[in-house]
Amino acid sequence: RWYSSWMPNDIKAPFRWVWPEDRTITWKELVSQFDSAMQMPGWTNAWTMPIKTRIDMLSTGIRTPIGVKIFGKDLGEIERIGTELEKSLSKISGTRSVYSDRNTGGFYVDITPNRDAIARYGLTIRDVEDVIETAIGGMPIEMTVEGRERFTINVRYPRDLRDNVEKLKSVLVPLPAAGGTKKSSGMPGMGAAPAQQEYVSPLLASGDPIVDYSVFGKILAQADKMNSGSGTRGGDPFPGSMNPMTPGGMSPQMPAAPMNAGTGRSFEIPEGRPSIPLGQLADVKITSGPPMIRDENGMLVGYVYVDMDQNKRDIGGYVNEAKDVVKKEIQVPAGYYLKWTGQYELMEIMAKRMKIVIPITLILVVVLLYLNFRNFTETLIVLVSVPFALVGSIWLMYFLGYNYSTATLVGIIALVGLAAQTGIVMILYLDQAYEKRKKAGKIRDLNDIIWAHMEGTVMRVRPKLMTVGTMMIGLVPLLWATGTGADVMKRIAAPMVGGLITSAFLTLEIVPVIYTYWRLWQIKREQKQSQET
């Protein structure tokens, strides 16, 4: 507290009753401590409540109070606009942090098949892609059941055989299995016709429509055998391996290159299934691109997250100022546009609904008042108390530091009914006193009306204050609420409490005056009509 650092302990005791030294820190102080304790380069803090974050994310796609969606056709241009928004919005008062999603900068391994090379070896695009999917990406081949637990068995190359581009180029793609018999014509001893071989897709050779799992099983078994220390036959480092018969005349008995010479691993390709490195069938390279691609309404979109201090500014005022700054400093090309979202989008939806709800509420209040009094003038006099009530609600929200929000607007709508209730009580007692004196023949001039209204106002102060006090007893404790949903309840109750205070006093002062002159006008009109007749 303000006295903790300099006041002696013996004197602090009386002050502790009013201002305890130990208190809970506010949300603003907690956020300040978080920001000072967690500052990491390249990261932006956006502090919010977990449940609120999930609701905002599901409803608008933005995790911060305010967000900007940049729609366009090119991700690079969207990123440029986003970085400019970061610089412009950071200068606005009340901004905590601004972060724009980067739409470029991701790294990918692109494998582009060479159709001519693939056709030269009798393969298809699907053959190559199936090997890429299985050997590099991994493919489930079986499921093991252990009691109630089930585990999928995936097959792919070990990490040390696929951890860089050169090793990926060495991934072996099985060639079509050679089959069929030689067909000759003529007598024995004469020259035979060349042998005709029928090539079968390597991934369909076993009859499996997707991949030949037996091949991979043999490969893995041979690799385990090599790792266990078994030797090679006849000094051949690649026993049983075969290379394809290429157009250049490569011998089918030439050994295949090891998959990873640096590790010493080598294994034989199954008999009748020659292979070729992936690098000879496709272009393998590292490229850069967007880490994530978002699209909405048929267009590419980028997100800018804006976190602001709602204790200093309201969201609507902040966005209005931000729109002016963006309009002056940022040039948005044709075909691109910005959409402000987050809680601001929800506020816009709420504002559209309130344009319908508020008029309907006022119409219902007027109709009910008219049905009660059967007099349109008295209905208007009761509605005079509503502006007086709004004065108190605005002042109390100002003193408490509450900004305009959906909760405060709901409280103001409820205040209309409460203010009308106090006005009804006032008009009810004024009517009773006036009609009583009028029946007794005591209403002749302005002084008689004033005395009648003195009876209806001054002598009936207690029931009016009891009406207002009963409502205050139910609303005032909400201003000190601390439980779940207290922030919403406080902002609903504050306009009603402030409005009841001002409406109670102003109604006692202003409504009787208006009512008195209305009754005086009625008396003069009646006297004039009687003189004319």
N, C-alpha and C positions, 0 to 999 in steps of 0.2 A: 504493500500500500504506500501511499504518499508519505506516511509518517514513519515507515519501518526503518529507514536508513539513518535518521538523525534523532529520533525521539527516544529518551531513556525508557527502559523496560518498565520502571515503576509507574510511569505516566501513561503507558500504552493501554493499560487495562480498560479505562473507560471508552477508549476509541475502538477497542476490539468488539464491543457490543454493537457498534454501528457499522464499522468497516473491518471485518475479520481479516487478519493478516494472511491466512491461508485461504485461497480461493481456487476454483477451477479456471483454467485458462480458456479463453474464447477460441472460437473456430479460426478467427483471423490470426491470433497469436500462434496457434498450432500450425497453421499453414506457413507462417513466417519461419518457425523453427524447422519445419520440414525442408523448406527451400534453402535455408542456410546450411543444413546438415547434408543435403543431397544435391550436389552440383557436379554433374559429369559432362565432359565435353561431348557435343553431338547429341545430347539428350535434353528433352524439355519436360518439365514437370507440369502435370495437370491434376490437381487434387480434387477429388469428388467422392461421393458416397457410393459404395458398391452396388446397392440395389438401384439407386438412381442412375448409375452408369449403364446398367444392363437395360433399364427401361428406355433411356435415351438412345442406346445403340440399336435396340430392336425397332424403335419407332422412327428414327431418323437416320441411323447409320453413323452418327457422330457421337463420340464419347465426351466431348467438351460442351460447355454451355452454348457456344456459338461455333458454327462451321460454315465454310464456303465450299461449294461444289463448282468446279470449273469444267464446263462441258465444251468439247471440241472434237477435232478430227485427228490431230497429231499429238502424240504424247510428249514430244520435245517442247512444243509450244505451250502445252498445258503446264509442264514443269516450269517453264520460264515465267508464266503468269503467276504460278504459285510462289516462286521465290520473290517476285516483286511484291506480292501481297504480304509476305513475311516482313519485308522491310517497311512497308507503308503502315501496316496495322500495329507494329511494335511501338510506333510513336504516339499512339492514341492513349489518352489518360485512362487508367484503370486496367490496362492490359497486363496480364501476368506472363503469358507466353503465347507464341505463335509458331506453329510448325506446319510445314507443307510436305506432304508425301512426295517422295522422289519416285518418278515414273520411269527413270532409266538408271543404269548402274549395276544391274544384275548380270551375272556371268553364267553362261550355259555351254555345254558340250553339244555341238551340232554334228550330226552324222548324216551326210548327204550321199545317198547311193549313186553310184556311177552306172547308169543303165547299160551303156555299151559293154563295160567290163563284166557286169553281171550276166548279160546275155551271152557273152563270149564263153563263159564257163557253164552254160546251161542252167543257170539259176534264175529265180524270180525275185522280185522285190520282197515278196512275203517271206521267202527263205531267209534273206538277209535280216529283215526286221525281226523275225522270230528268234534268230540267234542273238541279236542285240538285246531283245527283251529278256531272253532267258539267261544268257551268259553274263550280261552287264547289269541289267535291272533286277533279275531274279524272278523265277516263276514257281508258284506252288505246284508240286508234283504229287504230294500225298499228304495224308493226315494221320497222325499217330494218336491213338486213344489210350490214355492211362487212367483208368478208373473213370471218374466224372470229368476229367480234364482232357482237352483235345488240343493238339499242337500241330500247326501246319509246317510241313517240310518244304523249304525253298531250296532251289539249286541255282547257284551262280558261281562265277570265278571268285577265288579269294581276293581280299582287298589288295594285296601286294601285286596282283596281276592286272589291276584295273585302276590304279591310283594316279595315272598320268596319261597324256594323250598318246605317247609312243607305245605304251603298253596296251592301250585300247586298240591301236592299229594292229597289234599282234594277235588279237583275238581270232581264233580259227573258225572259219565258216566251212562246214562239211560240203563237199561237192556231191553231185548226183552219183549214186552207186552204179557201177558198170554192170550190165547184165546181158543176157542173150547169147546166142551161138553164132559161129561163123557160117555164112551161107556161101557155097561155091557152085560154079556151073562148069560143065565139061567133064572130060574123062579124068580119072586119077592120074596124077603126075603133071597134068597141065596146070597152068597158072590159075590160082584160085582168086575169086573176087575178094575185094577188101572186106574185112570183118565189119559187120554193122552192129553198133552198140546202142542199146536203148537206155537213155538216161532217165532216172527217176529222181524227183525232188529229194534232197537229203533229209528233209524234215518229214517226208511222207514215206520213207523207205520201209519203216517198220509197220506201216499200216495205221499209225496214230495220225489223226487229222491235224494235230497241232505241232507236236514236237516228238522226236525220237528219244524217249527217256533212256532207252538201253544204251545209247551212245554215251550219254553223260554219265551213266552208271559205270560203264567201262573206263571212261576217262578218269573219274574220281578214284576208282579202284586201282588203276595203274599209277595214279599220282601217289596214293597212299603206299603202294608197293615201292615206288622209287624213294619215298621219304624214309622207308624202313631200312634202306641200305642195300637193297638187292642190286646185283651187278647187271651189266649189259652183255649181250651175246657177241662173241667174236670181236670185242673192242668197238663195236658199232655204238656210238653214243645215242643213236635214235633208232632203237630196234623196231623193225616192222613198220616204220613210217613210210608214207608214200606221198608223192606230189602228183598233181594232176598232169595229164597229157596235154600240154599247151600247144598252141599253134606254132610256137617257136621250136618245137621238137624236144622239150624237156623230157628226160628219161623218167619213167614211172618208178624206177628204183632209187632215185635220188632222195636223200633224207629230208624230212621236213624240218624247218627251222624251229628251235625250241620256243615255247611261249614266253619264257622269261629266262634268258640266258644268264642273267646276273644272279639269280637265285639257285641255279643248278638244276631246276626242275625240268624234266622232259618226260613225255609219255607218248606211247604209240597211238596213232590214229587207228581205229578198228579196221580190220582187214576189209578191203573193198570200198572204204569210205575215205578217199583222199580229201584234203582240206587246203584252204588258202587263207592267208591273213586278211583281216577285214580292211586293212589299209589299201589293199589292191582292188577292193570292190567299192569303196566309199571314201569320201573326203571327210576326215575327222579333224575338227578344229574347235577352238574356244572362241565364243562370240559374246558380245554384251547385248543386253536387252532390258526390258522392263522387269523388275522383280515381281510385280503384280499388275494385272490389267483389270480395270474396273469399267463397266459400261452400264449406263442407265438411259432409258428412253431411246435406245438405238444409237447412242453416241458414247465416245470415250469420256471418262470423267476422272478428275483428280480432286483430292480432298485437302483442305487447309483447316487445321484445328486451332481454335482460338479460345484460350482460357482467360477469363476476366474476373476482377474482384467485384462480386455482386453487392458487397457492403458499401462500395463507393459509388457505383453507377447501376442504373437499371439496364436491362438487356436491350429494350427498345431504343432508348436514347443512345446507347453505345453503337448499335447497328446503324442508326440514322447518321451519326457522325462518321462511322467507317465508310458508309456508302459515298458520302461527300468526298472523303479523302481519296478513295479508290477512283472516283470519277475524275478527279483532278490529276492524279499522279500516274495512273496505269492506263495504257491504251490496249483495249481488248480488240483483237482483229475480227473481221467479219467472219461469221460462222462459229464464233465462240461466245459464250455468255456465262455469267456468274449467277449462282443461286445460293442465297443465305439460308442456312438451315440450323439444326440443333434446337435448343429451347426457343430460339427466335421463331422458327417455323411453327412450333406448337403455339406460340403466342399469337402469331398471325391467324392460325386456325381458330384460336379462342376469340380473337377480336371479331372475326366474321360471325361467329356464333352469338357473341354478345350483342351484335347489331340487331339480332333477331330477338334474343331473350329479353333485353332491357325494355324495348318498346312493348313487348307482350306483358311484361311485369307491370309497367306503369298503367297500361290499359286495364289490366285486371284490378289494380288498386282503385282506379277511378270508377270502374263499374261497381265494385263492392261498396265504395263510399256512397255512390249515388243511390244504390239500392237501400242503403241504411238511412240516409237523410231524406231521400226523395226531393232533393233540392240541389241544383247544380252550383249555386253560389256557395253554399256551405261546403260542398265538396272541394271547391277551389280554395276556400279559406283553410281547410285542413291540409291541403297540399302545400300551403305556404310554409308549413313547418319543415318540409323536406329540405329546402335550401339551407335553412338554419342548422339542420342536423349535419349537412355535408361540411359546413364550416368547421365544426368540432372534429369530425372524422379526419379531415385533411390535416388539421393542426396536430392531432395526436400521432398520426402516422409520421409527420415530420419530426416530432420530438423523439419518437422511438427509432427513427432511421429506417422505416420500412418503405421500400420502393413500390411502384405500381406493379401489380402482379394479378394473376387469376384469383388468388386467395383474397386479396384486398378488395377486388371487384365484387366477389361473392359477398363479402361483408357489407359493402356499400348497398348492394341490392337488398340484403336483409334489413339494412338500416331504413330503407324506404318504408317497409312495413311497420317498424318500431316507431318511426317519427309520425306516421299516420295514426298509430294507436294513441300516442300522447295528444295529438290534435283532436282526435275523436272525443277523448275524455273531457278536454277543455270545451269543445262545442256543445257537448251533452249537458254540462252544468250551466253554461250560458243560456241555452235554449230553455231549460227548466226554469231558471230565474226570470227570464224575460216573459215567458208565457204565463207564469204565475202572477206577475205584476200587471200584465196586460189584461188578464181576466178580471183583476180587481179594479181596473180602471185607473191605474197609477202611471201609465205611460202616456205622457203628453208632449214632452220636449226632450232635449238632449240630456238635461240633468236627471230626468227620470230613468233614461236608458243607462246612464253611468251608474246610478245607484243599483239598478237591477244587475248590472254586470259586476259591481263590487260584491254583491252577494254570490254571484256565480264563480268569481275568481278568488278573491281574498279569503272568503269564508270556506272555500273548497280546496285550499292549497294542500292539506294533508292527504286526501285521496290521490291527488295528482302525483305528489312526491312518492307516495307508496307505490304507485304504478311504475314509476321510473326506477325506484329503488329495488323493486323486486326483479326487474330485468337486469339491473346492474349487479346484484348479488350473484346471479348466474353467469355473468360474462367476465367480471373483473378477475376472478381467480385464474382464468385462462391466460392472462398476461404474464403470469409467473409459472406457467406449465413448463416442465422439463422432460417429460417422457417422450415416447415415440409419437411422432406427428405433431409435436409441440410447435414447431416452426410454422406449420400451416394453420393451426388453431389460433396462434397469436395474431397472425395477419388477418384472420377472419373476424376475430373479436375486437381488435383495435378500432376499426372504423365504427363499429356499433357502440363501443363504450364512449368514444369521443363525441359521436353524434348525439347520444342520449344526454350527455352533460349539457351541450349547447341548446339542444331542442327543448330541454326541460325549462331552462331560464328564458330563452327567447320566446317560447310559446306563451309563457305567462305574461310577457311584456307586449308582444306584437299582435298576437291573435286577438286578444280582447279589443285592442284599438281598431283593428280592421272590422271586427264584428260589430262594434259600436256604431261606426259610421255607415255600415251597411243597414243596420236597423234604423238609423236616423233617416237615411234615404227612403226607406220603406214608409216611415211615418209621414214624411213630407209628401210622398206620392199619394198616400191615402187621403191626407188632408186636402190636397189639390183636387183629387177626384170627387171628394164630398162637396167641395165648394162649387164645382162645375155642375153637379147634379142638383 
